[in-house]
Amino acid sequence: MNKVQKKHRNHHGKGLLPISVIRAASCGNPESLQVVIKHYERLILHYSVIRAYSDDGKSYVFIDEALRSELRSKLINKVVGFEFKPAV
């Protein structure tokens, strides 16, 4: 675990991420980007769950890995290069 991850380990999946982590991630800092990804991992998993039903009516739940990967990629693309606007 690196310094950024240790400092912000309590923010994984709870509350808000510190603005310093978001700013660093938007500039491409890989450690901060990992903190952001880890923070949203449960949400990504939640939206990657697929429920399917067999012919006899049994339901099956599984993770769509392609969807999970796509959601993760979209998060990374939106975070990296995000421009902060000055507060008015």
C-alpha positions in Angstrom: 0.0 0.0 0.0 1.5 3.3 -1.0 1.3 6.7 0.8 -1.8 8.0 -1.1 -3.7 4.7 -0.5 -2.7 4.7 3.2 -3.7 8.3 3.8 -7.1 7.8 2.2 -7.9 4.1 3.0 -11.0 5.1 5.0 -12.5 6.7 1.9 -12.9 3.5 -0.1 -16.6 3.3 -0.9 -17.7 5.7 1.8 -18.4 9.4 1.8 -16.5 11.8 -0.5 -13.0 11.5 -1.8 -10.7 14.4 -0.8 -10.4 17.0 -3.5 -6.6 16.6 -3.5 -7.0 12.9 -4.6 -9.4 13.9 -7.4 -7.1 16.7 -8.6 -4.1 14.4 -8.6 -6.1 11.6 -10.4 -7.3 14.1 -13.0 -3.7 15.0 -13.7 -2.9 11.3 -14.3 -1.3 10.4 -11.0 -1.6 6.5 -11.1 -1.7 6.2 -7.2 -4.6 8.7 -6.9 -6.4 7.1 -9.8 -6.2 3.7 -8.1 -7.8 5.3 -5.0 -10.6 6.7 -7.1 -11.2 3.4 -8.8 -11.2 1.6 -5.4 -13.6 4.1 -4.1 -16.2 3.3 -6.8 -15.5 -0.4 -7.2 -18.6 -1.5 -5.2 -20.8 0.8 -7.4 -19.3 -0.6 -10.5 -19.9 -4.1 -9.3 -23.5 -3.2 -8.5 -24.2 -2.0 -12.0 -22.4 -5.0 -13.5 -24.7 -7.6 -12.0 -26.8 -9.5 -14.4 -29.8 -11.6 -13.4 -30.8 -14.3 -15.8 -33.6 -16.9 -15.7 -33.5 -20.4 -17.0 -36.4 -22.1 -18.8 -37.6 -23.7 -15.5 -37.8 -20.3 -13.8 -34.6 -20.4 -11.7 -32.8 -17.2 -11.4 -29.0 -16.8 -11.8 -26.9 -13.9 -10.8 -23.5 -13.2 -12.3 -21.1 -10.4 -13.0 -20.8 -9.3 -16.6 -17.1 -8.8 -16.8 -17.3 -6.9 -20.1 -19.7 -4.4 -18.6 -17.6 -4.1 -15.5 -14.5 -3.4 -17.6 -16.5 -0.8 -19.7 -17.7 1.0 -16.6 -14.3 1.1 -15.1 -12.8 2.4 -18.4 -15.5 5.1 -18.6 -14.7 6.2 -15.0 -11.0 6.4 -15.8 -11.6 8.4 -19.0 -13.9 10.9 -17.2 -11.5 11.4 -14.2 -8.3 11.7 -16.3 -8.4 15.1 -17.9 -11.2 16.4 -15.8 -10.9 20.2 -15.7 -11.7 22.0 -12.4 -13.5 25.4 -12.9 -12.8 28.2 -10.4 -15.5 28.8 -7.9 -17.5 31.9 -8.5 
